[in-house]
């Protein structure tokens, strides 16, 4: 047998196999992290879009109310503002 022969390359559970396992775990962790960040940013983007839509609807409603009635506040709220 050759003195530099390394049997650990072909035996699972040895140092070389664990090193490859750690490398694949790193890749899998990176992929999962990428997907999770994508989902988190999707949730934030959807929430921000709904906020913008709501704000624009409210401002349009206020603009139409002012154009029709000349009031800037809804209902009797302008009487309580002193």
VEXPARO-410600 format. One record per atom (N, C-alpha, C, O, CB): chain; x, y, z; atom name; residue in one letter; residue number from 1. Coordinates in nm, 2 decimals, always signed. Glycine has a CB too. Layout:
REM VEXPARO-410600
MIDO   unit     east    north       up   site   code   pos
MIDO      A        X        Y        Z     CA      A   NUM
...
This chain:
REM VEXPARO-410600
MIDO   unit     east    north       up   site   code   pos
MIDO      A    +0.08    -0.12    +0.00      N      X     1
MIDO      A    +0.00    +0.00    +0.00     CA      X     1
MIDO      A    +0.09    +0.12    +0.00      C      X     1
MIDO      A    +0.19    +0.13    +0.07      O      X     1
MIDO      A    -0.10    +0.00    +0.12     CB      X     1
MIDO      A    +0.05    +0.22    -0.07      N      X     2
MIDO      A    +0.12    +0.35    -0.08     CA      X     2
MIDO      A    +0.11    +0.43    +0.05      C      X     2
MIDO      A    +0.00    +0.43    +0.10      O      X     2
MIDO      A    +0.08    +0.43    -0.20     CB      X     2
MIDO      A    +0.22    +0.49    +0.10      N      X     3
MIDO      A    +0.21    +0.56    +0.23     CA      X     3
MIDO      A    +0.13    +0.68    +0.23      C      X     3
MIDO      A    +0.08    +0.72    +0.33      O      X     3
MIDO      A    +0.35    +0.59    +0.27     CB      X     3
MIDO      A    +0.10    +0.74    +0.11      N      X     4
MIDO      A    +0.02    +0.87    +0.10     CA      X     4
MIDO      A    -0.12    +0.84    +0.07      C      X     4
MIDO      A    -0.20    +0.93    +0.04      O      X     4
MIDO      A    +0.08    +0.96    +0.00     CB      X     4
MIDO      A    -0.16    +0.71    +0.07      N      X     5
MIDO      A    -0.30    +0.67    +0.03     CA      X     5
MIDO      A    -0.39    +0.72    +0.14      C      X     5
MIDO      A    -0.37    +0.69    +0.26      O      X     5
MIDO      A    -0.31    +0.52    +0.01     CB      X     5
MIDO      A    -0.50    +0.79    +0.10      N      X     6
MIDO      A    -0.59    +0.85    +0.20     CA      X     6
MIDO      A    -0.73    +0.78    +0.18      C      X     6
MIDO      A    -0.80    +0.81    +0.08      O      X     6
MIDO      A    -0.61    +1.00    +0.18     CB      X     6
MIDO      A    -0.76    +0.69    +0.27      N      X     7
MIDO      A    -0.89    +0.62    +0.26     CA      X     7
MIDO      A    -1.01    +0.71    +0.30      C      X     7
MIDO      A    -1.12    +0.67    +0.27      O      X     7
MIDO      A    -0.88    +0.50    +0.35     CB      X     7
MIDO      A    -0.99    +0.82    +0.36      N      X     8
MIDO      A    -1.10    +0.90    +0.41     CA      X     8
MIDO      A    -1.18    +0.97    +0.30      C      X     8
MIDO      A    -1.29    +1.01    +0.32      O      X     8
MIDO      A    -1.04    +1.01    +0.50     CB      X     8
MIDO      A    -1.13    +0.96    +0.18      N      X     9
MIDO      A    -1.20    +1.02    +0.07     CA      X     9
MIDO      A    -1.32    +0.94    +0.03      C      X     9
MIDO      A    -1.42    +0.99    -0.02      O      X     9
MIDO      A    -1.11    +1.04    -0.05     CB      X     9
MIDO      A    -1.32    +0.81    +0.05      N      X    10
MIDO      A    -1.43    +0.73    +0.01     CA      X    10
MIDO      A    -1.52    +0.68    +0.12      C      X    10
MIDO      A    -1.62    +0.62    +0.10      O      X    10
MIDO      A    -1.37    +0.61    -0.06     CB      X    10
MIDO      A    -1.48    +0.71    +0.25      N      X    11
MIDO      A    -1.56    +0.67    +0.36     CA      X    11
MIDO      A    -1.65    +0.78    +0.41      C      X    11
MIDO      A    -1.60    +0.89    +0.45      O      X    11
MIDO      A    -1.47    +0.62    +0.48     CB      X    11
MIDO      A    -1.78    +0.76    +0.41      N      X    12
MIDO      A    -1.87    +0.87    +0.46     CA      X    12
MIDO      A    -1.85    +0.89    +0.61      C      X    12
MIDO      A    -1.82    +0.80    +0.68      O      X    12
MIDO      A    -2.02    +0.84    +0.43     CB      X    12
MIDO      A    -1.87    +1.01    +0.65      N      X    13
MIDO      A    -1.86    +1.05    +0.79     CA      X    13
MIDO      A    -1.72    +1.08    +0.83      C      X    13
MIDO      A    -1.69    +1.12    +0.95      O      X    13
MIDO      A    -1.90    +0.93    +0.87     CB      X    13
MIDO      A    -1.62    +1.08    +0.74      N      X    14
MIDO      A    -1.49    +1.13    +0.77     CA      X    14
MIDO      A    -1.48    +1.28    +0.75      C      X    14
MIDO      A    -1.58    +1.34    +0.71      O      X    14
MIDO      A    -1.39    +1.05    +0.69     CB      X    14
MIDO      A    -1.36    +1.33    +0.78      N      X    15
MIDO      A    -1.34    +1.47    +0.77     CA      X    15
MIDO      A    -1.38    +1.53    +0.63      C      X    15
MIDO      A    -1.44    +1.64    +0.63      O      X    15
MIDO      A    -1.20    +1.51    +0.81     CB      X    15
MIDO      A    -1.34    +1.47    +0.53      N      X    16
MIDO      A    -1.37    +1.52    +0.39     CA      X    16
MIDO      A    -1.52    +1.52    +0.36      C      X    16
MIDO      A    -1.57    +1.62    +0.31      O      X    16
MIDO      A    -1.30    +1.44    +0.28     CB      X    16
MIDO      A    -1.59    +1.42    +0.40      N      X    17
MIDO      A    -1.73    +1.41    +0.38     CA      X    17
MIDO      A    -1.80    +1.52    +0.46      C      X    17
MIDO      A    -1.90    +1.58    +0.41      O      X    17
MIDO      A    -1.79    +1.27    +0.41     CB      X    17
MIDO      A    -1.76    +1.54    +0.58      N      X    18
MIDO      A    -1.82    +1.64    +0.67     CA      X    18
MIDO      A    -1.80    +1.78    +0.61      C      X    18
MIDO      A    -1.88    +1.87    +0.62      O      X    18
MIDO      A    -1.77    +1.64    +0.81     CB      X    18
MIDO      A    -1.68    +1.80    +0.55      N      X    19
MIDO      A    -1.65    +1.93    +0.49     CA      X    19
MIDO      A    -1.74    +1.96    +0.37      C      X    19
MIDO      A    -1.79    +2.07    +0.35      O      X    19
MIDO      A    -1.50    +1.93    +0.44     CB      X    19
MIDO      A    -1.77    +1.86    +0.29      N      X    20
MIDO      A    -1.86    +1.87    +0.18     CA      X    20
MIDO      A    -2.00    +1.90    +0.23      C      X    20
MIDO      A    -2.08    +1.97    +0.17      O      X    20
MIDO      A    -1.85    +1.75    +0.09     CB      X    20
MIDO      A    -2.04    +1.83    +0.34      N      X    21
MIDO      A    -2.17    +1.84    +0.40     CA      X    21
MIDO      A    -2.19    +1.99    +0.45      C      X    21
MIDO      A    -2.29    +2.05    +0.43      O      X    21
MIDO      A    -2.19    +1.74    +0.51     CB      X    21
MIDO      A    -2.08    +2.04    +0.51      N      X    22
MIDO      A    -2.09    +2.18    +0.56     CA      X    22
MIDO      A    -2.10    +2.28    +0.45      C      X    22
MIDO      A    -2.17    +2.38    +0.46      O      X    22
MIDO      A    -1.97    +2.21    +0.64     CB      X    22
MIDO      A    -2.04    +2.25    +0.34      N      X    23
MIDO      A    -2.05    +2.34    +0.22     CA      X    23
MIDO      A    -2.19    +2.34    +0.16      C      X    23
MIDO      A    -2.24    +2.44    +0.12      O      X    23
MIDO      A    -1.95    +2.29    +0.11     CB      X    23
MIDO      A    -2.25    +2.22    +0.16      N      X    24
MIDO      A    -2.39    +2.21    +0.10     CA      X    24
MIDO      A    -2.48    +2.28    +0.20      C      X    24
MIDO      A    -2.58    +2.34    +0.16      O      X    24
MIDO      A    -2.43    +2.07    +0.07     CB      X    24
MIDO      A    -2.46    +2.27    +0.33      N      X    25
MIDO      A    -2.55    +2.33    +0.43     CA      X    25
MIDO      A    -2.54    +2.48    +0.41      C      X    25
MIDO      A    -2.63    +2.55    +0.43      O      X    25
MIDO      A    -2.51    +2.29    +0.57     CB      X    25
MIDO      A    -2.42    +2.53    +0.38      N      X    26
MIDO      A    -2.40    +2.68    +0.36     CA      X    26
MIDO      A    -2.48    +2.72    +0.24      C      X    26
MIDO      A    -2.54    +2.83    +0.24      O      X    26
MIDO      A    -2.25    +2.71    +0.34     CB      X    26
MIDO      A    -2.47    +2.65    +0.13      N      X    27
MIDO      A    -2.54    +2.68    +0.01     CA      X    27
MIDO      A    -2.69    +2.68    +0.04      C      X    27
MIDO      A    -2.77    +2.77    +0.00      O      X    27
MIDO      A    -2.51    +2.59    -0.10     CB      X    27
MIDO      A    -2.74    +2.57    +0.11      N      X    28
MIDO      A    -2.88    +2.56    +0.14     CA      X    28
MIDO      A    -2.93    +2.68    +0.23      C      X    28
MIDO      A    -3.04    +2.73    +0.21      O      X    28
MIDO      A    -2.91    +2.43    +0.20     CB      X    28
MIDO      A    -2.85    +2.71    +0.32      N      X    29
MIDO      A    -2.88    +2.82    +0.41     CA      X    29
MIDO      A    -2.89    +2.96    +0.34      C      X    29
MIDO      A    -2.98    +3.04    +0.36      O      X    29
MIDO      A    -2.78    +2.84    +0.53     CB      X    29
MIDO      A    -2.80    +2.97    +0.24      N      X    30
MIDO      A    -2.80    +3.10    +0.16     CA      X    30
MIDO      A    -2.93    +3.10    +0.08      C      X    30
MIDO      A    -2.99    +3.21    +0.06      O      X    30
MIDO      A    -2.67    +3.11    +0.07     CB      X    30
MIDO      A    -2.96    +2.99    +0.02      N      X    31
MIDO      A    -3.09    +2.99    -0.06     CA      X    31
MIDO      A    -3.21    +3.01    +0.02      C      X    31
MIDO      A    -3.30    +3.09    -0.02      O      X    31
MIDO      A    -3.10    +2.85    -0.14     CB      X    31
MIDO      A    -3.22    +2.95    +0.14      N      X    32
MIDO      A    -3.33    +2.97    +0.22     CA      X    32
MIDO      A    -3.34    +3.12    +0.27      C      X    32
MIDO      A    -3.45    +3.18    +0.27      O      X    32
MIDO      A    -3.33    +2.88    +0.35     CB      X    32
MIDO      A    -3.22    +3.17    +0.30      N      X    33
MIDO      A    -3.22    +3.32    +0.35     CA      X    33
MIDO      A    -3.26    +3.41    +0.23      C      X    33
MIDO      A    -3.33    +3.50    +0.26      O      X    33
MIDO      A    -3.08    +3.35    +0.39     CB      X    33
MIDO      A    -3.22    +3.38    +0.11      N      X    34
MIDO      A    -3.26    +3.46    +0.00     CA      X    34
MIDO      A    -3.41    +3.46    -0.02      C      X    34
MIDO      A    -3.47    +3.56    -0.05      O      X    34
MIDO      A    -3.19    +3.41    -0.13     CB      X    34
MIDO      A    -3.47    +3.34    -0.01      N      X    35
MIDO      A    -3.61    +3.33    -0.03     CA      X    35
MIDO      A    -3.69    +3.40    +0.09      C      X    35
MIDO      A    -3.79    +3.47    +0.06      O      X    35
MIDO      A    -3.66    +3.18    -0.03     CB      X    35
MIDO      A    -3.64    +3.38    +0.21      N      X    36
MIDO      A    -3.70    +3.45    +0.32     CA      X    36
MIDO      A    -3.70    +3.60    +0.31      C      X    36
MIDO      A    -3.80    +3.67    +0.34      O      X    36
MIDO      A    -3.64    +3.41    +0.45     CB      X    36
MIDO      A    -3.58    +3.66    +0.27      N      X    37
MIDO      A    -3.57    +3.80    +0.25     CA      X    37
MIDO      A    -3.67    +3.85    +0.14      C      X    37
MIDO      A    -3.73    +3.95    +0.15      O      X    37
MIDO      A    -3.43    +3.84    +0.22     CB      X    37
MIDO      A    -3.68    +3.77    +0.04      N      X    38
MIDO      A    -3.77    +3.80    -0.07     CA      X    38
MIDO      A    -3.91    +3.81    -0.02      C      X    38
MIDO      A    -3.99    +3.90    -0.06      O      X    38
MIDO      A    -3.76    +3.70    -0.18     CB      X    38
MIDO      A    -3.95    +3.71    +0.06      N      X    39
MIDO      A    -4.09    +3.71    +0.11     CA      X    39
MIDO      A    -4.11    +3.83    +0.21      C      X    39
MIDO      A    -4.22    +3.89    +0.21      O      X    39
MIDO      A    -4.12    +3.58    +0.19     CB      X    39
MIDO      A    -4.01    +3.86    +0.29      N      X    40
MIDO      A    -4.02    +3.97    +0.38     CA      X    40
MIDO      A    -4.04    +4.10    +0.30      C      X    40
MIDO      A    -4.12    +4.19    +0.34      O      X    40
MIDO      A    -3.90    +3.98    +0.48     CB      X    40
MIDO      A    -3.95    +4.12    +0.20      N      X    41
MIDO      A    -3.97    +4.24    +0.12     CA      X    41
MIDO      A    -4.10    +4.25    +0.04      C      X    41
MIDO      A    -4.15    +4.36    +0.02      O      X    41
MIDO      A    -3.85    +4.25    +0.02     CB      X    41
MIDO      A    -4.15    +4.13    +0.00      N      X    42
MIDO      A    -4.28    +4.13    -0.06     CA      X    42
MIDO      A    -4.39    +4.18    +0.03      C      X    42
MIDO      A    -4.48    +4.26    -0.01      O      X    42
MIDO      A    -4.31    +3.99    -0.11     CB      X    42
MIDO      A    -4.39    +4.13    +0.16      N      X    43
MIDO      A    -4.49    +4.18    +0.25     CA      X    43
MIDO      A    -4.48    +4.33    +0.28      C      X    43
MIDO      A    -4.58    +4.39    +0.28      O      X    43
MIDO      A    -4.47    +4.10    +0.39     CB      X    43
MIDO      A    -4.35    +4.38    +0.30      N      X    44
MIDO      A    -4.34    +4.52    +0.32     CA      X    44
MIDO      A    -4.38    +4.60    +0.19      C      X    44
MIDO      A    -4.45    +4.71    +0.21      O      X    44
MIDO      A    -4.19    +4.55    +0.35     CB      X    44
MIDO      A    -4.35    +4.55    +0.08      N      X    45
MIDO      A    -4.39    +4.62    -0.05     CA      X    45
MIDO      A    -4.54    +4.62    -0.06      C      X    45
MIDO      A    -4.60    +4.73    -0.10      O      X    45
MIDO      A    -4.33    +4.55    -0.17     CB      X    45
MIDO      A    -4.61    +4.51    -0.03      N      X    46
MIDO      A    -4.76    +4.51    -0.04     CA      X    46
MIDO      A    -4.82    +4.60    +0.06      C      X    46
MIDO      A    -4.92    +4.67    +0.03      O      X    46
MIDO      A    -4.81    +4.36    -0.02     CB      X    46
MIDO      A    -4.77    +4.60    +0.18      N      X    47
MIDO      A    -4.82    +4.69    +0.29     CA      X    47
MIDO      A    -4.80    +4.84    +0.25      C      X    47
MIDO      A    -4.89    +4.92    +0.27      O      X    47
MIDO      A    -4.75    +4.66    +0.42     CB      X    47
MIDO      A    -4.69    +4.87    +0.19      N      X    48
MIDO      A    -4.66    +5.01    +0.15     CA      X    48
MIDO      A    -4.76    +5.05    +0.03      C      X    48
MIDO      A    -4.80    +5.16    +0.03      O      X    48
MIDO      A    -4.52    +5.03    +0.11     CB      X    48
MIDO      A    -4.78    +4.95    -0.06      N      X    49
MIDO      A    -4.87    +4.98    -0.17     CA      X    49
MIDO      A    -5.01    +5.01    -0.12      C      X    49
MIDO      A    -5.08    +5.10    -0.17      O      X    49
MIDO      A    -4.87    +4.86    -0.27     CB      X    49
MIDO      A    -5.06    +4.92    -0.02      N      X    50
MIDO      A    -5.19    +4.95    +0.03     CA      X    50
MIDO      A    -5.20    +5.08    +0.11      C      X    50
MIDO      A    -5.30    +5.15    +0.10      O      X    50
MIDO      A    -5.23    +4.83    +0.13     CB      X    50
MIDO      A    -5.09    +5.12    +0.17      N      X    51
MIDO      A    -5.09    +5.25    +0.24     CA      X    51
MIDO      A    -5.10    +5.36    +0.14      C      X    51
MIDO      A    -5.17    +5.46    +0.16      O      X    51
MIDO      A    -4.96    +5.26    +0.32     CB      X    51
MIDO      A    -5.02    +5.35    +0.03      N      X    52
MIDO      A    -5.03    +5.46    -0.07     CA      X    52
MIDO      A    -5.17    +5.47    -0.13      C      X    52
MIDO      A    -5.22    +5.57    -0.16      O      X    52
MIDO      A    -4.92    +5.43    -0.18     CB      X    52
MIDO      A    -5.23    +5.35    -0.16      N      X    53
MIDO      A    -5.36    +5.35    -0.22     CA      X    53
MIDO      A    -5.46    +5.41    -0.13      C      X    53
MIDO      A    -5.54    +5.49    -0.17      O      X    53
MIDO      A    -5.40    +5.20    -0.26     CB      X    53
MIDO      A    -5.46    +5.38    +0.00      N      X    54
MIDO      A    -5.55    +5.43    +0.10     CA      X    54
MIDO      A    -5.53    +5.59    +0.11      C      X    54
MIDO      A    -5.63    +5.66    +0.12      O      X    54
MIDO      A    -5.53    +5.37    +0.23     CB      X    54
MIDO      A    -5.41    +5.63    +0.11      N      X    55
MIDO      A    -5.38    +5.77    +0.12     CA      X    55
MIDO      A    -5.43    +5.85    +0.00      C      X    55
MIDO      A    -5.49    +5.96    +0.01      O      X    55
MIDO      A    -5.23    +5.80    +0.14     CB      X    55
MIDO      A    -5.41    +5.79    -0.12      N      X    56
MIDO      A    -5.46    +5.86    -0.24     CA      X    56
MIDO      A    -5.61    +5.86    -0.25      C      X    56
MIDO      A    -5.67    +5.97    -0.29      O      X    56
MIDO      A    -5.40    +5.79    -0.37     CB      X    56
MIDO      A    -5.67    +5.76    -0.20      N      X    57
MIDO      A    -5.82    +5.76    -0.20     CA      X    57
MIDO      A    -5.87    +5.86    -0.10      C      X    57
MIDO      A    -5.97    +5.93    -0.13      O      X    57
MIDO      A    -5.87    +5.62    -0.16     CB      X    57
MIDO      A    -5.81    +5.87    +0.01      N      X    58
MIDO      A    -5.85    +5.97    +0.11     CA      X    58
MIDO      A    -5.83    +6.11    +0.06      C      X    58
MIDO      A    -5.92    +6.20    +0.08      O      X    58
MIDO      A    -5.78    +5.95    +0.24     CB      X    58
MIDO      A    -5.72    +6.14    +0.00      N      X    59
MIDO      A    -5.69    +6.27    -0.06     CA      X    59
MIDO      A    -5.79    +6.31    -0.17      C      X    59
MIDO      A    -5.83    +6.42    -0.18      O      X    59
MIDO      A    -5.55    +6.28    -0.10     CB      X    59
MIDO      A    -5.82    +6.21    -0.25      N      X    60
MIDO      A    -5.92    +6.23    -0.36     CA      X    60
MIDO      A    -6.05    +6.26    -0.30      C      X    60
MIDO      A    -6.12    +6.35    -0.35      O      X    60
MIDO      A    -5.93    +6.11    -0.46     CB      X    60
MIDO      A    -6.09    +6.19    -0.20      N      X    61
MIDO      A    -6.22    +6.22    -0.13     CA      X    61
MIDO      A    -6.22    +6.36    -0.07      C      X    61
MIDO      A    -6.32    +6.43    -0.08      O      X    61
MIDO      A    -6.25    +6.11    -0.02     CB      X    61
MIDO      A    -6.12    +6.40    -0.01      N      X    62
MIDO      A    -6.11    +6.53    +0.05     CA      X    62
MIDO      A    -6.11    +6.64    -0.06      C      X    62
MIDO      A    -6.18    +6.74    -0.04      O      X    62
MIDO      A    -5.98    +6.54    +0.13     CB      X    62
MIDO      A    -6.05    +6.61    -0.17      N      X    63
MIDO      A    -6.05    +6.71    -0.28     CA      X    63
MIDO      A    -6.19    +6.73    -0.34      C      X    63
MIDO      A    -6.23    +6.84    -0.36      O      X    63
MIDO      A    -5.95    +6.67    -0.39     CB      X    63
MIDO      A    -6.26    +6.62    -0.36      N      X    64
MIDO      A    -6.40    +6.63    -0.41     CA      X    64
MIDO      A    -6.49    +6.69    -0.31      C      X    64
MIDO      A    -6.57    +6.78    -0.35      O      X    64
MIDO      A    -6.45    +6.49    -0.45     CB      X    64
MIDO      A    -6.47    +6.66    -0.18      N      X    65
MIDO      A    -6.55    +6.72    -0.08     CA      X    65
MIDO      A    -6.53    +6.88    -0.08      C      X    65
MIDO      A    -6.63    +6.95    -0.06      O      X    65
MIDO      A    -6.52    +6.66    +0.06     CB      X    65
MIDO      A    -6.41    +6.92    -0.09      N      X    66
MIDO      A    -6.38    +7.06    -0.09     CA      X    66
MIDO      A    -6.44    +7.13    -0.21      C      X    66
MIDO      A    -6.49    +7.24    -0.21      O      X    66
MIDO      A    -6.23    +7.08    -0.08     CB      X    66
MIDO      A    -6.42    +7.06    -0.33      N      X    67
MIDO      A    -6.48    +7.12    -0.45     CA      X    67
MIDO      A    -6.63    +7.13    -0.45      C      X    67
MIDO      A    -6.68    +7.23    -0.50      O      X    67
MIDO      A    -6.44    +7.03    -0.57     CB      X    67
MIDO      A    -6.70    +7.04    -0.38      N      X    68
MIDO      A    -6.84    +7.05    -0.38     CA      X    68
MIDO      A    -6.89    +7.14    -0.27      C      X    68
MIDO      A    -6.98    +7.22    -0.29      O      X    68
MIDO      A    -6.90    +6.91    -0.37     CB      X    68
MIDO      A    -6.84    +7.12    -0.15      N      X    69
MIDO      A    -6.90    +7.19    -0.03     CA      X    69
MIDO      A    -6.82    +7.31    +0.01      C      X    69
MIDO      A    -6.87    +7.40    +0.08      O      X    69
MIDO      A    -6.92    +7.09    +0.08     CB      X    69
MIDO      A    -6.69    +7.31    -0.02      N      X    70
MIDO      A    -6.60    +7.42    +0.03     CA      X    70
MIDO      A    -6.55    +7.38    +0.17      C      X    70
MIDO      A    -6.48    +7.46    +0.23      O      X    70
MIDO      A    -6.67    +7.55    +0.04     CB      X    70
MIDO      A    -6.59    +7.27    +0.23      N      X    71
MIDO      A    -6.54    +7.23    +0.36     CA      X    71
MIDO      A    -6.42    +7.14    +0.34      C      X    71
MIDO      A    -6.41    +7.06    +0.25      O      X    71
MIDO      A    -6.65    +7.15    +0.44     CB      X    71
MIDO      A    -6.32    +7.16    +0.43      N      X    72
MIDO      A    -6.20    +7.08    +0.43     CA      X    72
MIDO      A    -6.21    +6.96    +0.52      C      X    72
MIDO      A    -6.13    +6.87    +0.51      O      X    72
MIDO      A    -6.08    +7.16    +0.46     CB      X    72
MIDO      A    -6.31    +6.96    +0.62      N      X    73
MIDO      A    -6.33    +6.85    +0.71     CA      X    73
MIDO      A    -6.47    +6.79    +0.69      C      X    73
MIDO      A    -6.56    +6.86    +0.65      O      X    73
MIDO      A    -6.31    +6.89    +0.86     CB      X    73
MIDO      A    -6.48    +6.66    +0.72      N      X    74
MIDO      A    -6.61    +6.59    +0.70     CA      X    74
MIDO      A    -6.70    +6.62    +0.82      C      X    74
MIDO      A    -6.66    +6.64    +0.93      O      X    74
MIDO      A    -6.58    +6.44    +0.69     CB      X    74
MIDO      A    -6.83    +6.62    +0.79      N      X    75
MIDO      A    -6.93    +6.64    +0.89     CA      X    75
MIDO      A    -6.92    +6.76    +0.97      C      X    75
MIDO      A    -6.90    +6.87    +0.92      O      X    75
MIDO      A    -6.92    +6.52    +0.98     CB      X    75
MIDO      A    -6.95    +6.75    +1.10      N      X    76
MIDO      A    -6.94    +6.87    +1.20     CA      X    76
MIDO      A    -6.81    +6.89    +1.26      C      X    76
MIDO      A    -6.79    +6.97    +1.35      O      X    76
MIDO      A    -7.05    +6.84    +1.31     CB      X    76
MIDO      A    -6.71    +6.82    +1.21      N      X    77
MIDO      A    -6.57    +6.84    +1.26     CA      X    77
MIDO      A    -6.52    +6.98    +1.26      C      X    77
MIDO      A    -6.45    +7.02    +1.34      O      X    77
MIDO      A    -6.48    +6.74    +1.19     CB      X    77
MIDO      A    -6.56    +7.05    +1.15      N      X    78
MIDO      A    -6.51    +7.19    +1.14     CA      X    78
MIDO      A    -6.57    +7.28    +1.25      C      X    78
MIDO      A    -6.51    +7.39    +1.27      O      X    78
MIDO      A    -6.54    +7.25    +1.00     CB      X    78
MIDO      A    -6.68    +7.25    +1.31      N      X    79
MIDO      A    -6.74    +7.33    +1.42     CA      X    79
MIDO      A    -6.66    +7.31    +1.55      C      X    79
MIDO      A    -6.65    +7.40    +1.63      O      X    79
MIDO      A    -6.88    +7.29    +1.44     CB      X    79
MIDO      A    -6.60    +7.20    +1.57      N      X    80
MIDO      A    -6.52    +7.17    +1.69     CA      X    80
MIDO      A    -6.37    +7.22    +1.68      C      X    80
MIDO      A    -6.30    +7.22    +1.78      O      X    80
MIDO      A    -6.52    +7.02    +1.72     CB      X    80
MIDO      A    -6.33    +7.26    +1.56      N      X    81
MIDO      A    -6.19    +7.30    +1.54     CA      X    81
MIDO      A    -6.19    +7.45    +1.57      C      X    81
MIDO      A    -6.23    +7.53    +1.49      O      X    81
MIDO      A    -6.15    +7.27    +1.40     CB      X    81
MIDO      A    -6.13    +7.48    +1.69      N      X    82
MIDO      A    -6.12    +7.63    +1.72     CA      X    82
MIDO      A    -5.98    +7.67    +1.75      C      X    82
MIDO      A    -5.96    +7.79    +1.78      O      X    82
MIDO      A    -6.21    +7.66    +1.84     CB      X    82
